[in-house]
Amino acid sequence: MKRGAVERNFRKLKNQLSQIEEIVRHTKTKALWEHEAALRKKLKELREYEDAQLKDYKAVYNSYLELLEYVSVRLVDDYNKKNNTDFYFDEVVRKHFESYVKSGIMSVLITHHIPDLASKEFDKVFPANPKDEYREARRFNRKFYLHLGETNTGKTYNAVQRLKNASNGVYLSPLRILALENYERLNREGTKCNLITGEEEVIIEEAMHTACTIEKLDISQEYEVGIIDEIQMIDDDQRGAAWTRALLGLKCKEIHVCGAINTKELLIKILEDCGEEYEVKEYKREIPLEVVYKSFTSKDIQPGDALVVFSKKKVLELAYFYSDLGIKASLIYGDLPPEVRRKQYEQFINNENTILITTDAVGMGVNLPIKRIVFMDIKKFDGTEVRYLKSQEVKQIAGRAGRKGIYDVGYVAGAGSTQDFLEENLKSEDYSIEEAVLGPSEEILKIRGLPLKEKLALWITREEKKPYYRKMDISEYLIVLDSIKSYKLDEAVQWRLLKIPFDVSNGDMMDAFLSYIDELFVARRKVISKPEFLKKELYDLEIYYQKINLYYSFSRAFKLELDDKWVYEAREKISNQINDILLNI
């Protein structure tokens, strides 16, 4: 650029300075972002004239720099106020001055200062090896018994027999209905047992055993015998961390792990890394599975059939179809309350309903007298994409056919041209589960100077040193934190809110969740409202049931007065109404 043009541009910048300063100092904080970007742009232009030996250059440059600092300090203060942090301008830019002038204070804060600060804190709080988070468990002389194999082979039964003979113990389940089944079995057979799930606590006098859903495991307790059921869930992106936590942190002399054979190599790696003793027992089916090569059609339906689809909508469509033909069906799908699911199971077991129509929920749960599994589809939506079933999924579902003691053979059929696919997947070797999923522990609250959301976002980016671990999907945590950010809640409260189980993707449930936060933290109520029941359609009944559970879980999480009697009666009433609707399809 020619000398004359440089001088003209410089004079323009010099003359604008006082006006810009006047505007900036009277601008509200939320409108400062544009001024911050404009000031950096002017500083960039001034730097181009650094060697032009212009009069007052240094004074003008420093004035713009001071004005940028003024704006940046206000932006940092605003960030601190919104996020309950205590960052200081000087600390943020000290090591990153050039990046600050080029990209701005927030860029430096988020991409440099916070990660640098947090990295040191994370190293203190989270050991390089996840096993070292559970120091007390490492001091236990634990022995593992791995019961691994196919569905319907007695893996869990054998483990429960050992649990019954222990002085105290715990059974850990992925589903309330499985925890309930084993709670009832143990009490029925003379071993007093408590039941603890996200939906209820049933404490039996003098009981030394507990059946619970795995997320409710109290790792501060010591046990003689523990059972971790359905261990293949350890690689589930949302829930797998609960299995990893149990595997690493259960303080127990004797631990029985039950599940699919494709977890064997992973479990051995983890246990050997922990220095644990283990034995492996592999289970094979005694009842053979046989693929029916004739394509299934609606007229081929037989008593004892279980038709498998992959959505609630398809379950209901098939139920109406067979109802019109005079065939009664038990129905199972994910949104169904456990009490209803149980009634539907019982009606199938007792031959009140001759067939079962179900989602893949049947693959994990109560053993049923199913003669033939019929795959009405071989694709499912897994939350991300529509894909073909994996071999382990085919085996898990198909394995429900041919219950021992009732049938000599279990049959597997498919609609359309799916028989070769089913045969191939039943015979093929399963892919090995290669990674256990990790979740952030409450220790993350010890890291200061960062909002919880940012800490979680940084936690997810930290690479695991051991190749057989990976981080959980924290998207649901982030959705909740985004939804509650306006409440300015303490981090310990935010953490408790993250642990309340509900469907965060459902607008009705999120509204109910936020209304409880309003009642407790804005209105300062001592008791939260019971949900209101308005409609009697199937969807509304299912949502109302979930709201009852939310009322229960929220009250428990914050130790609020709770009407347990109402919860029990309301669940029973709604479950009966849902079951009546299904019976009348």
N, C-alpha and C positions, 0 to 999 in steps of 0.2 A: 504494500500500500504506500502511496506517495506521502511525503512529509505533510503536505497541506491537508490531505484527507485525514491523516492521523490526528493533527492538531484540532481540526474541526470536530471530530468524533470525541476527542478528549474533553474539549470545552463543553460539549453537549452533556457529557456524563457529569462534569463538574457542576454545571448549572442546575442539573436535575436533582442533585444530592439533597439539598435542603427541603425541596418539595416532597421527595420520596420519604425522607426521614419523618416529616410532619405527618404524612399519610400513614406510614407504618406504625408510628407510636400511638395513633388513635384508631388502629384497626383491631377488631375483636379477634381473639386467638384463633377461632375456627376458620377465619378468612386469611390467616397469615401464610398459608401454604403457597399461594400464587406469588406473594411478595418474596418469599424465601427463594423460590425458583428464579424469579426475576433478578434478585440480588446476585445469585451465583452466576447468572448469565452475564451480568455487568462486570463482575470480578474477572470472569474468563476473558472478556473483551479488554479490560484494563491490563491484564497480564500480557496480552499481545503487544502492548505499547511499552513494556518494561525497559527496553533498551533504547527508547526514542529520546531520552533525556528531556522529558517534558517538565516544565515548571509546575510545582505543587503536586507532581505525580504521586509521591509517597503519601502525602497528606490525604489526597483524594482516595487512593487505594485503601489506606488504613481506615478512613471514615466509612467506606462501604463494608470493609471487613468487620468493623465494630457494629455496624447496623445489622449485618448478617448474624453476628453473635447475639445481639439483642433479640432478634427474631427466634434464633435457635434456642436460647435460654427459655423463652416463653413456651416454645413447642415442647421442650423437655419437661418443663413444669406441668404443662397440660397432660402430657403422657403419664407423668407420675401420679397426678390427681386421678386420672381415669383408671389407672392400673394398680394403684396402691404400691408404687415403687418409689425408690429414692435415688435416682440417677442424678449426677451432676455434670453440667456441661464440660467443665475442664477435664474430668476423668474420661468422658466419652471421646473427646477429640485429641487427647494427649498423644496417643500413638498413631492416630489416623488423620492428621491434619489435612493432608492433601486429598484424601478421600472425602473428607468433610466439605471442603471447598468445592470439590467436583460434583459430589452426589447428594450432599445435604446431611443434616444432623440425624434425621430418622434412619436414613440408609446406613450410616455408620453405627448407630445405636443397635439396629436390628441385625445387620449382617456382620459386624465386627465386635463391638463392645460386649453385647449380651452373650454371643456364643463363646467369646474368650472367657468371660466371667463365669458363665454357666459350666463350661467344660471342666474347670477346676473343681467346681462344686459337685458336678455329676460324678467325677472320679472319686470324690470322698464318699458320696452317698451310695453309689451303685458300683459294686465290685466288678472287675473285669470278667470274672466267672460267676454266672448267676447262682451257682450252688453256695457261694460264700455269703449271699444275702441271708441264708438260713443257718446261722452259726450254731444255734442250739441243736438243730437236727444233725449237724455234722458231728456233734459230740455223742450222739446215740450210736449204739452198736446195732444197726438196722439190718434185717435180712429180708430180701424180696423173693416172693414166689410169683412167677409170671405165668398166668393161665391164659394161653393164647391159642386161638383157633377159630373155627367156623361158628356161625350162628347156630343156636339150638344144640349145643354140645355139652352143656352142664358146667361150663367154666365158673360162672358166678355161684351156682349151687354148691359146688365143692368148697369154695372160699367161705361162703356163709356158714357151712357146717363147722368150719374151724372157728369162725367168729363166735358162734354160740357157746363154745367151750372156754372162751377167754374170760378173764376177770373183768375186763372192760374193753370196749372197742368201738369202732366207727365204720359205717358203710357210707360211701360217697357215690352219689348217683347223678347222672346228667338230667334226670327228669323227676318231677315230684311223684309221678305215678309209680316209678320204680322204687323211690325211697319209701313211699307208702306201702307198697307190696312187701318189702323186706321188713319194715317196721311191724306190720301185722303178722308176718310169718314168725318173726322172733318172739313177739309177745304171745302168739298162739302156741308156740312150742316151748314156752316156759322161760324164755330169756327176756327180762324186762328191758324195754327199749324206748327211747325218746324219738320224736319226729321233729326235725327242724328244716323248714324250707323257706323260700322267700314269701310264701303265702300263709304259713302257720307255724306255731310251736306247740307241740303236745308233749308235756313233761310228765313222765310216769314216776310215781313215788318209788324211790330206791333204785331206779334204773341206772345202770352203769354203761349201757350201750346207747349209741345214737345212730339213727339213719337220717341222712341229710342230703340235700342237693349240694353239689361239690363247691359252689361258691360260698356256702355257709360254713365251710370248715373253719373251726377255731384252731389255728396252728399253735396257740399257746398251751393247749391241752396235751397231756401225754396219754398214750393208749398202749395196751398190750398187743392188740391185733387191729389192723386197718384194712379196708378193701377199697380200692380205687377201680370203679367199674367203667366200662366203655372207654378204655385208654386211647383208642384211635381218635377220640375227640381232641387230643393234645395238639393237633395241627389245625384246629378250627380258628379262623382269623379273629372271630369275636370272643369265643368262650374258651379257647384252648389254654389260655394262661392259667385258668383255674386248675387244670390237670397238671400243668408244669409246677405250679405252686404246691400242690398236694404231693407230687412225686419228690420234690426237693425239700419240702418243709415239714412234712408229717413227722411228728415226734412219736415214733412207734417202733417197738422191737421187731414186729413181724408184720410185713405189708404184703397183701395179695393184690396183684394187678391183673385185671381181667379185660380181654378185648381181642381185637383182630391180630392175626399173625404178622401183618405187614408193619407192625410197630416194633418187632423184635430187635432189629439191628439198632434202631434209635435208642430204645430203652437200655440195651446193653452198653452203648457208648456213654449214656448219661450216668448209669449206675457205676460203671468202672471208673469214670472220672470222679465220682463221689467217693470211691473206695468202698462201695457197698458189696456185700455178699448176695448172690442171687442164684435161684434155680429156675429153669424153664421147663414148663410142662405144656406140650402141644396137644391140642384136641382135634379129633377128626369126627365127622358125622358118622353115626351108625346107621341112620336112615338115608338111603341114597336119594339124590335128586335126579329127576328124569325130565328132559325137555320134550314137550309135546310138539311135534312138527306140523301138526295141522293148525292153520291160522285160526285164531279164536274169533268167533262171531257171537253176537248177542244171544242167539238161540242155543249156543253151546253151554250156557250157564248151568252149574251144578251146585248142590248143597256143599258147603265147605270151601267154596271158591273165595279168594280175596282178589278183587280187582284193584290194581294200583295205577293211580294217576298222579299228577304233580301240581294240582291246584285245588283249592276249596271249590271253585266254580265247577270244575270237572266232576268232583265228588258229588255235588248236589245234582248236576245234570244227569249223571248215571243213576242216582237214587230215584229221581222222578221217572226216568225211563223204565227202570225195573219195577217200580211201584205200579205203573200203568199196566204191567204184565202180571201183576199180582204177586210179585216176589219181594219180600221184606228184606231190607239190608241194614246192617249196622254200619255206621259212618264214623270215620276217623280222619281228622285233619288238624293242622297246627293250632288254629284259633280255638279249638274246642276245650272248654274247661276240663280239668282232670276228672272231676266228679262225673261229668257227662261221658267222657271217654271211657271211664270205668263201667258205667251203666251200659254203654254200647258194646263193650267187650263181653259183659256178662250175658247180654241178650244173644250174642253170637255163640258163646260157650254153651248156653242152655237151649240152643236151637229155636229160640223165639224168633230170631232172624236167621235166615238160611245162608246168606252170603255177607261178605264184608267188602265195603268200598272204602278205600283208604289212600292217603298220600304216602310218601316214603316214611312217614312217622311210624309205620308198622315195623320198620326195620330195627327200631330200637325201642324195646318195651316189653310188655307182658307176653309170655308165650301163649299162643292161641292154637286151637285145633283146626289149623288151616290145611286142607288137603291139597289145594292147588293155588299157586300164585300166578296171576295173569297180569302181565305188563301191558296196559292199554297204550302206553307210550314208552319210548326209550330215551327221550330227551327231557331235560328239566331246566328251569330257570334257577340259577344258583345265587341270585342277588346281583350278579354282574352281567351274565350272558346266558343265552340258551345253549346248552351243550348236551352231548351224549353222556349217558351214565358211565361212570368209571366202573372198572371190574369189581372193586370192593363194594361199591353201592349195589351192583347187581347181586352179588353174593349175599350181602347183608339182608336185602329184601327177599330174594329167592329162598334164603335159608330158613325163612319162617314157615315154609311148606313142609309137611310131613312130621308132625310132632311125635316124638318117641312115646310108645305105649298106646298110640291111637292108630297110626298109619304105618305101613311097612315101606311105603315109598312116598316121597314128596314130589309133586309135579309142578313144572314151570312151563307156562304157555305165554304166548304173545299175540297181540292183534297185528294184522298186516304181515309184512314180510320181515319179521324181527327174530325169527327162530335161530338163524345162523349167528346173529349178533349175541343173543342170549347164551347159546351153546359155547361160543368162543370166549365170552367173558367169564362164564362159570368155570371153564377149564384153564384159562390163562392165569399166569402168576401175577399176583397183585403188585402194583407199583409200591415200593417201600416208602413209608412216611419218613422223610429225611430230616424234618425240623420240628422242634417243640416250640410252641408259641409262648412268648414272654409278655407280661403286662407290667406297667409301672406300679410299684408298691407305694404305700402311704409315705415312705421315706422321701418321696419327691417334694413333700411339703417342707422339708428341712432346707431346701435350696431357697435362699432369700434373694430379693431384688428383682424378681421376675413374676409376672402374672402366671397363674396355673396353666392357662392356655398356651402361653409361650414355652413354658417348661415342658409340657407334653409334646409340643411341636418339635422342640430340640431333642427330647428323649427319643422320638421316633427316628431322627436322622443319625443317631449314634450307632455306629456299626458294631455288631456283636463280634467278640473275639473268637468265640467257639462257632464253628460252621454249622452245628446242628441246632442252633437256636435262631429264631427270628422274632421281630416285634409284632405285637397284635395290631389290628386295624383300630385306630382310635377315633375314627370318623364320628361315631355316635357320641363319644365324650365331647368332641369339638362342637357338635350340634347343640348339645345341652349347654355348654359353656357360652356359646354365642347367644342362646336364648335367655340366659340368666344374667348377662353382663351388666344390664342396667340396674340390677339390685345392689351392686357393690358389696357383695357378701364376702365374709372372711373365707380364706382358702380352705380351712378345715371344714367349713360348712359346704363349700363347693364340692369338696371331695366326697362328703357324705351323700350329696345330691347325685353325684355321678354313679354311686353304687346302688341307687334305687332302681330296681328292674321295671322297665316299661317299654313299650314300643315307641321309640322317639320319632319314628317316621310317620306315625299316625297323628294327624292334626287334633283329633278329639282328645287323645291321651296327653299330648303336649299341653293343650289348653288346661286340662285338669291339673297337670303337674304344676304349671305356672300359677294357677289359682291357689294352690296350696302354699306356694312360696309367698304369694301376696298375703294370705291369711296369717302365716306364721311370722314373716319378717317385716311386713308393712303394717298390717292391722294389729300385730302382736297378740294374736289370739292364743289361748292356751290349748284349745282343741280345734282340730280342723273339721270342716263340714263333711258329712256323709254324702256320697254322690247321689244325684237325683235320677230317678228312673222315669222316663217319659214315654218311650215307644216299646212295642212288643214284637217288632220284626227281628229276624234271626241276627242280623248284623248288630242291631242296637242292643240286644240281649248280651251278645258276646262282648261288646264294648263296655257295657255296664258291669259285667263280671270283671273285666280288666280294671275298671275304675275302683271296684271294691278292693281288689288286690293292691292298687296304688294307695288307696286310703290306709290300708293295713300297713304296707311297707313304709310309707312316709311317716306314719305315726310311730312305728317302731324305730325308724332311723333317728328320730329326734326325741324319743322317749316321751311322747305325748300320751295323754289319757286316751284310751282306746276302748271302744265298745266291742269286745270280742264276741259277745253273744249275738249282737246284731250282724257282725261279719259272717259268722257261721250260718245264721239263719238266712241271710240275704243270699249267700252263695248257694245254699241248698235250694232256695226258692227259684233262683235264676237257672240253676242247673236243671231243675225239674222242668221248667218252662222250655228250655232249649231242647231237652230230651223229648218232650212232648211234640215239639215241632218236627224233630227228626223222625219220631215214630209215625207221625201223620203224613209224611211225604209219600 
